[in-house]
């Protein structure tokens, strides 16, 4: 069934069942990906998938259900499941469920179309990349691999109030995991690049792996710590829920009712941008069909706003920030390009300010080692010692521990090297290198 | 049957048409239900129908796959044609496909199929969990309770003639409590799951026990100080403590890493890789266990796979494709989150087997160390073996006695090293449930062990 036929079937069923309002959100995606290990193409896959979410409102309650098949039997089942699910949802007179009326003005996307890549381009790109990786240094070893993919995604929304919206994007990425071996020591390095994969290279992964050779474990203690962009984006990914209006309302974040307060260092500005220039996966409407806009969440250390969808904004007595996201259970909250604003300070300048300490370039285990409610984190890390303001010996086998909420107050500088995670989705975090005055390192006794 | 058998044969024929030496069709239809409660009110209710077809072909050591979320013949045959087009450009070499259906013994009795129970009745379990969580203390400011159930039907057919299917039902309840005092928030959680229906609440833990346990842990952490970072002797409790083996060694024993030499344990079968105290097993055949399967996602029957026997490496976890590279048979370890993922070797229920040390002797043997009562999750780099995991409830041990609680600890190390450093293993093996993420998606796995002692563990704190 196409979108019009699905909408017509849901319209008919709604009339029969007494459903007040309905909305369908259909996301179709197509992807091609391939993986090469050493000089072999070991994996190739393609997929065409659909997600249909049906949302219904009856007796002031909302229910939803999601399915992947677009046939009549599935659509009928989704309407029934959505209706059954609505029965147990509490009626919320302070924020009655609704579907968006037609007639809103939505922003335009800013900048370039995304890059797509054909199967042959992906394979050629992988072959070229693997050759270049192995040719770049004799220590690059078996086990070195690269993956590349191209994804195209489009979303259509139609509802009982005559609204019909669509948005789409496409993008490609390549990543390389490089293994180097030297004198019995094994190290690895990783780089991912989003965009024009035909003209991207991932040779930095070799440099990263080689730079790890000979790493030693630093002594335990308290050090000034700088985080690389890759690491700080991981920190933001783990702790962004602290800026969700829902988390604040449910005592899961310390930031409820603190708009206007200084919660971070003055050098810190945190932005949520659904329309980050030239990012292909920009969004122009959110999961509630609200127009999106760019906003500072923290400006010069002051909390300016939390992130809201319609439901939690109404409960908080404020306007939605256009951060709704459609899930199988209805609207939830999610940022877009969520990043720390860079300064004009170079990384060298930042390390000079630090003088001595640790520059952390690798962190693992945030899903378990970070608690977004308490703010505590304790994360396996690797990086470099910083001596006399310059990068020194590689270091690994240590943890960096602290509290995110304290850490935001103790940021003493941000650099100019803003970089984003590669997610191929509207949600991603970004950051330049960030210097924190003091954190705990667990390494050697 | 989820799709017509003649269509399965046509899809296999199409995938084989350009010269592949093996082809497989995987069909799935799953209903995933979940509901959650926050602020003592129903917060979300969701039903997701996952259905589609994944098609794979091999030619030697090359694998190609395609998937579609449609069951119509045009989409399925187009996916099969994509596979044939990408794998090679020759002529068919495989013999005619003759499917023979195999029925599997179902060792998982399900008393109450969750998807057959009205949502209203399920909500009652959450109210009970929520009330118990809040009743634990006035300091509990929030309880997030949830119930998720999965009813997964799969069919696997391949060019060797296999045609088989399975129905996999799982239920998991969870409570996440937040305790608050003087502006400080701490959390605790409890999330039992089984390959069973709603009898989970009668046979494993009641809603009240789940809510109370989550709040107990949050309250312990509320009063806890931070641990000083350093190197400690560590005692790790049974149940989810087994995540230490899962992360530090389990992933490095999966063919996904071993086949390409990307594991510190590759090529070491028969070698001593662990202390003699360590026997480690991956067992997908435990009735009603969270990670159990009648068949894996390639249709191979699961089995009890002894990985390490008294410190000696005996086996890996192997899927069909990586088995080709390794010259080994599948161990029934192929798993995928759904039809949209390419399956690879994964764990099922993985645990360190019971030893002979008494728990009281293990604690009494530690002069200054850490007792990890509950573990969080973790991760590993299989190439280097470096792992980390979080401790969610811990106590200092001084002079052989468990003392004050501490929070914010994480354990890091290297898999090959920790296996040698496990020098005491207790008798009471228990498991804990987790969702394990890897290249073939997120899958349910059990981890387990008795109380163990590890010397020289780096503990990150503050």
Interface residues (C-beta under 8 A of the other chain):
Chain A: X37 X38 X40 X41 X42 X43 X44 X45 X46 X47 X48 X49 X50 X63 X64 X65 X66 X67 X68 X69 X70 X71 X74 X77 X78 X81 X82 X84 X85 X86 X87 X88 X89 X90 X119 X142 X143 X145 X177 X179 X186 X187 X188 X217 X220 X250 X251 X252 X254 X327 X328 X329 X330 X332 X364 X365 X367 X368 X369 X371 X373 X374 X376 X378 X379 X380 X396 X397 X398 X399 X400 X401 X402 X440 X441 X442 X443 X444 X445
Chain B: X34 X35 X36 X38 X39 X41 X42 X44 X45 X46 X47 X48 X49 X50 X51 X52 X61 X62 X63 X64 X65 X66 X67 X68 X69 X70 X71 X72 X75 X79 X82 X86 X87 X118 X119 X120 X123 X141 X142 X144 X178 X180 X183 X184 X185 X186 X187 X221 X229 X230 X231 X260 X261 X262 X264 X340 X342 X376 X377 X378 X379 X381 X383 X384 X386 X387 X388 X389 X390 X407 X408 X409 X410 X412 X437 X458 X459 X460 X461 X462
